[in-house]
Amino acid sequence: MLGLLLLYWIGKYFYKLAEEYDKSEWGFAILGVVVYYAGIIAASFTIGIILDIFYPEFLETMNDTVLSLFMIPFGILSCYLLYMLLEKSWKKTKADKDRFADQIS
């Protein structure tokens, strides 16, 4: 249930960002959720490989629930970074359009 609520909030923030800058709302809401899962998968592989190299028996004895809860911040961080990147890029584009529109007038 916690996972669905988290996915809802991620989608909602990306939806509002895309709506503010006149982009595809649903496309970017889905992109936010996909990036969340991609961040979790990338962090899981990286940490799994590192732990397997240095502590081979650690992953066999670790609880899967604890490991999945440990990966949530990595998914949120990847969403946050994409959100900031999109917002910065779109602000710059919008400012350029506004400046160009002022020159025409």
Summary of the structure (lengths in Angstrom):
residues: 105
radius of gyration: 18.8
end to end distance: 52.8
largest distance: 69.0
contacts: 265
relative contact order: 0.12
helix: 90%
strand: 0%
